[in-house]
Amino acid sequence: MAAITSALIAIAGVVLGWIAIEIACKPCLEKGREAIDRSLNPDYDPDDHQPPASGIRAPLLPSDLSSSSSNASKGV
């Protein structure tokens, strides 16, 4: 009887741990699952994907900073 009780406690611990991870990492897990679903979808074409207008990205280094940093590295 003690073995069954220990097994049930262990299973309950694993289930509660799984639920805690799912709740804590929900946004990251949802993005990953969406990416997996897209990659497994034979009808999905990434070239047809249009990003929203607000999703326009700025360059990581503005042109005025990138030119000054490239000059500094040339002198070294």
GROMACS elastic network, one bead per residue, 0.5 to 0.9 nm:
[ bonds ]
;  ai    aj funct       b0    kb
    1     4     6  0.52890   500
    1     5     6  0.63727   500
    1     6     6  0.87240   500
    2     5     6  0.50820   500
    2     6     6  0.61166   500
    2     7     6  0.85451   500
    3     6     6  0.51063   500
    3     7     6  0.60888   500
    3     8     6  0.86053   500
    4     7     6  0.50431   500
    4     8     6  0.61454   500
    4     9     6  0.85941   500
    5     8     6  0.51549   500
    5     9     6  0.61753   500
    5    10     6  0.85798   500
    6     9     6  0.51187   500
    6    10     6  0.61179   500
    6    11     6  0.86046   500
    7    10     6  0.50748   500
    7    11     6  0.61274   500
    7    12     6  0.85452   500
    8    11     6  0.50881   500
    8    12     6  0.60564   500
    8    13     6  0.85234   500
    9    12     6  0.50911   500
    9    13     6  0.61379   500
    9    14     6  0.87026   500
   10    13     6  0.50577   500
   10    14     6  0.62962   500
   10    15     6  0.86984   500
   11    14     6  0.51323   500
   11    15     6  0.61973   500
   11    16     6  0.86055   500
   12    15     6  0.51026   500
   12    16     6  0.60860   500
   12    17     6  0.84740   500
   13    16     6  0.51666   500
   13    17     6  0.60104   500
   13    18     6  0.85243   500
   14    17     6  0.50531   500
   14    18     6  0.61116   500
   14    19     6  0.86488   500
   15    18     6  0.51024   500
   15    19     6  0.62548   500
   15    20     6  0.86483   500
   16    19     6  0.50912   500
   16    20     6  0.61431   500
   16    21     6  0.86936   500
   17    20     6  0.50624   500
   17    21     6  0.62575   500
   17    22     6  0.86194   500
   18    21     6  0.52212   500
   18    22     6  0.61811   500
   18    23     6  0.86892   500
   19    22     6  0.50491   500
   19    23     6  0.61823   500
   19    24     6  0.85605   500
   20    23     6  0.52123   500
   20    24     6  0.60433   500
   20    25     6  0.84987   500
   21    24     6  0.50974   500
   21    25     6  0.58734   500
   21    26     6  0.79446   500
   22    25     6  0.54803   500
   22    26     6  0.55008   500
   22    29     6  0.76104   500
   23    26     6  0.52858   500
   23    27     6  0.88422   500
   24    27     6  0.84078   500
   25    28     6  0.55742   500
   25    29     6  0.60094   500
   25    30     6  0.85648   500
   26    29     6  0.51400   500
   26    30     6  0.59995   500
   26    31     6  0.86673   500
   27    30     6  0.52291   500
   27    31     6  0.63722   500
   27    32     6  0.87216   500
   28    31     6  0.53140   500
   28    32     6  0.62907   500
   28    33     6  0.86834   500
   29    32     6  0.50628   500
   29    33     6  0.60634   500
   29    34     6  0.85429   500
   30    33     6  0.50912   500
   30    34     6  0.61008   500
   30    35     6  0.85918   500
   31    34     6  0.51147   500
   31    35     6  0.62226   500
   31    36     6  0.86856   500
   32    35     6  0.50932   500
   32    36     6  0.62382   500
   32    37     6  0.86093   500
   33    36     6  0.50356   500
   33    37     6  0.60929   500
   33    38     6  0.85845   500
   34    37     6  0.50221   500
   34    38     6  0.61505   500
   34    39     6  0.86028   500
   35    38     6  0.51054   500
   35    39     6  0.61530   500
   35    40     6  0.86154   500
   36    39     6  0.51230   500
   36    40     6  0.61603   500
   36    41     6  0.85791   500
   37    40     6  0.52214   500
   37    41     6  0.61320   500
   38    41     6  0.51292   500
   38    42     6  0.82531   500
   38    43     6  0.87976   500
   38    44     6  0.63208   500
   38    45     6  0.88911   500
   39    42     6  0.76454   500
   39    44     6  0.75052   500
   40    43     6  0.89568   500
   40    44     6  0.84315   500
   41    44     6  0.55638   500
   41    45     6  0.89523   500
   42    45     6  0.81204   500
   44    47     6  0.89475   500
   44    48     6  0.81834   500
   44    49     6  0.87292   500
   45    48     6  0.55465   500
   45    49     6  0.70491   500
   46    49     6  0.52162   500
   46    50     6  0.87295   500
   47    50     6  0.80544   500
   50    53     6  0.88267   500
   51    54     6  0.81960   500
   51    55     6  0.61619   500
   51    56     6  0.76690   500
   52    55     6  0.52132   500
   52    56     6  0.75109   500
   53    56     6  0.61206   500
   54    57     6  0.85464   500
   57    60     6  0.86641   500
   58    61     6  0.84360   500
   58    62     6  0.81690   500
   59    62     6  0.60600   500
   59    63     6  0.84033   500
   61    64     6  0.81816   500
   61    65     6  0.62848   500
   61    66     6  0.57432   500
   62    65     6  0.54950   500
   62    66     6  0.61749   500
   62    67     6  0.87845   500
   63    66     6  0.51297   500
   63    67     6  0.62233   500
   63    68     6  0.87548   500
   64    67     6  0.55574   500
   64    68     6  0.65904   500
   64    69     6  0.89122   500
   65    68     6  0.52720   500
   65    69     6  0.61703   500
   65    70     6  0.85834   500
   66    69     6  0.52045   500
   66    70     6  0.61068   500
   66    71     6  0.87295   500
   67    70     6  0.51732   500
   67    71     6  0.63986   500
   67    72     6  0.88818   500
   68    71     6  0.52205   500
   68    72     6  0.64901   500
   68    73     6  0.89603   500
   69    72     6  0.51075   500
   69    73     6  0.64321   500
   69    74     6  0.88333   500
   70    73     6  0.52332   500
   70    74     6  0.63828   500
   71    74     6  0.51725   500
   71    75     6  0.66935   500
   72    75     6  0.55236   500
   72    76     6  0.70173   500
   73    76     6  0.54416   500
